[in-house]
Amino acid sequence: MKNTIQLFSIISFFLISSKSMAQLDTLTYIKQFEINKTQYINQPFSYLLSQMTQIQPKTVWSGTYAKNKNIVKSSRFKFCQKEYSFNNAITLSIIWEEFIPRTQINYYENKNNFYFTNEEKAFYGNKIIKDIRVYR
């Protein structure tokens, strides 16, 4: 029994360690886009996505604009499954050059349940990036 518990502890440690290392690798990878953001500012979002060869966002969340609830000024792209999106998830925040009508965003959020599908790639693809921020 003691050996079983020790074995379970060792396996758990390695699983947690590998997940933590994967998150650090993802954060390091995504952070490079913020560091090199001058390459992406004033470019369509599709260009940034085309440069993300190792990983793509899994979900997208709209940012509210305090002055007008009918428009979206920014979007937060997360690199984890939806159920983990609020647990210190790695986030790529994009501020858009032009506001996006909330009704358009709501359509995709309701249809795809916040998942970043090919429809969202096409929708956001032609939007111009004003600024990029990466955080956890």
N, C-alpha and C positions, 0 to 999 in steps of 0.2 A: 504494500500500500504506500509506504514511504517513497519507494522508487517511482511509483506511478505519479505521485504528487510532484516529485522533483522533475520528472520528465515533462509533466504538464507545465510546470513553471518555466523550464528551459524553452520549450516550444512557444509558450506565450511571450516570453521575452523576445525571441527572435522575430515573431510575427509583429509585435508592436514596434520593435526596432526597424524592421524593414519598411513598415508603413510610415514611420517617422522619417526615415531616409528618403523615401519616395516623395513625401511632401516637401522636404527640403530641396530635393532635386527639382521638383516642379516649381517651387518658389524661386529658386535660382534661375531657372530657365525663363520663367515669365518676367522676372525682374529685369532681365536683359532688354525687354521691349520698352520698359520705362526708361532705363538708362540711355537707350538709343532712340528715344521718342522723337527727336528731330527728324528722323527718317520717315516717321509715320504721320506727324502733324501735317495737316492740309492734304492728306491723302485719303482715299476711300478706305473704309474699314476692311474691304475685301483684300486690299494689299497687305494689311497687317495679318489677317487670317492666313493668307498664302505663305507668309513667312513663318508661321507657327507649324512647323513640320513634325514636331515631336508630340504635341498635345493640342487639343482644341477645347474650347469651353464646353461645359456640359449643360449649364443653365444660364439664363439671362434674367436679370431683375431690373426694372426701371427705377430710376431715381426721381424723386418728386422735386418740383420746382416751387418753392414757397410762394412766389409772387403770383403764380397761375397754375392751378391744379390740372388744367386742361392740356398742358404741354409737358414734355419730358426733355430735360436738358442733358441727362447722363444715363448711362446703363452700366450695370455691374455684371460682369461675366465671371462665373465661378467654375472651378476646375474639379468639382466633386459632384457626387450624386445629390439630388435635391434634398434628401433627408439630412444631409450633413452641411447644407448651405449656410446655416447659422451658427456652426460650431467652429469659429475661427478659420473659416475656409479661405483659401488663396483666391484673391479677387483682382481682376483686371477692370479698373474703372475707366470708362471712356466718357469724356465730355464731348458732346457733339457741337459742331460748328453752327448748325441750325437746329432749332427746337423741333421735336417730333410730336405730332398731335397724339394726345393720350388715347384717343379712340383707336388709332392704328395699333398702338402698343397693346391695349387691352384685348384686341382681337387675337393676337398671337399668344398672349399670356393665357387667355381662356381656351384657345384651341389646343395648344401644346403643353399646357400646364407648367410653364416656365422653362421647359427643356429647350435647349438650343439645337433646333433641327435644321435641315436644309432650307426650310421655309424662312427661318430667322436669318440664316446666312445670306439668303437672297435679299431679304428685307433690309437688313442692316448694311449689307455689302456696299451700297452706293452712298451711304451716309459718310460725311467728311469728319475726320477726327480733329478736334480742337486741342485736346490734352489727354494724357495718359497717366494713370496712377496705379501702382500695384501695391497691395497690402495684404496682410493676413489678420 
